[in-house]
Amino acid sequence: EAVEASGLLILPNLSECVIEALPFEDLSIRRDERSGGIDFGAYDATVILSSIYRGGVLYVTQVYRKVKGGARDFVSGLARRHSYACDPAEALALNDLAAERGRRGIECSLAPAPGCDDVPAEWLEVARFVREGRLKIVRSAAAQILKEASLLEWDAGKADVKKNRDPQSIDGASGLSFGHFDALDGLRYNIRCILARDKGLSGTTARWSDDDLVDRRSGWRRS
């Protein structure tokens, strides 16, 4: 799928994905349907996005976002029984969050998202989910995602994300801060893992247990 024009929003119709509530009861949701994505931030925000993947449709149910803090803060954004695909470049942050999760007794899975060498292609996959009606966002979780999507553009003449539409500021009207498309990156990791799982690739959260941790010295290991 080619990028045909400069100044073209990558997710122009995302507002059409917003729904008022899930179309099914919470008690009917199986563990293997509970997913999510985490984008860790050092100086920008950390975002924990929780979702349900059912019948080929991804339902975003919660977006936790905090600009400053550590694992003891971020752990409150984890939803029980969910499997989270995390930024694979942030092994130390993931290790800290996994340790805090263990101390709090929160039942959820944390693992690095499968590797990817083509981020623009990933955005095209997110756009395809939108176009095909496979992405739904509960209204209570939609504000930050929609704010970031209104700024996410293709770079002129390149099949890449435009870098200068990344303001470090606060929207006084809504009180929403935005910086590095943190919520959308969480969504991207979530969809990356779903696609890998559907293709049967290794390294997805579906193949990791709740006790998987990160060894600070040697990288990822299976416990």
C-alpha positions, 0 to 999 in steps of 0.5 A: 500500500503506497503513501501517495501524498504529504500531510496525509494522516495515517489514521484519519478515520479513527473516531469512527472506531469509538463505541460506548461500551463492549457488545458482550458481557465481561464475564464471558471474556476468556483469558486468551482474549485479554491483551494489551500493549505497553510503551515505556517512557523515560522522559515522556509518558508510559502508556499501558493499553488494555484490550480484548481481541475477540472474533478478529476484532480488537476492543481497546478498553483502558488506557493508563498514562503517566508522565513521571514515575516508576514501576510502583506507579505503573503497576496500577495500570495493569489489568488482571488476566491480560497478556501485554506486548511491551516495547522490546527496546525497554528490557530494564523497565519491563523487568522492573514492572514484572518484579512489581507485578509479582510483589503485588500478586497481579495475575497478568503476562508481560513480554516483549513484542515480537521484533519488527524492522518495518515500522511504517508497515506496522502503521499500515496494519493499524490503518487496515484494522481501522479500515476493516472495522476490526478496531473498536475503542470504548469511549472512556479510553478514546481521548488520548488515542484520538488526540495522538491520531490527529497528529500522526502523519506520513512524512512528505515523499517518504513511507515514514512517520513525520517527525515534526508533528510530535509536540511536547506540550499540554492541550489546555482545553482538554487537559491531555498531554501528548508527546511521542504517540505513546498510546498509539505505540502501545496499540501498535505493539498490541496489534503486532503481537496479535498478528504474530500470534495469528501467524503462529510466530514465537515470541508473543505474549501468548507463548509466555507464562506469568513468571517470565522475567528479564535477566538484566545481564543476559537479556530475555530468558525463559524462567 
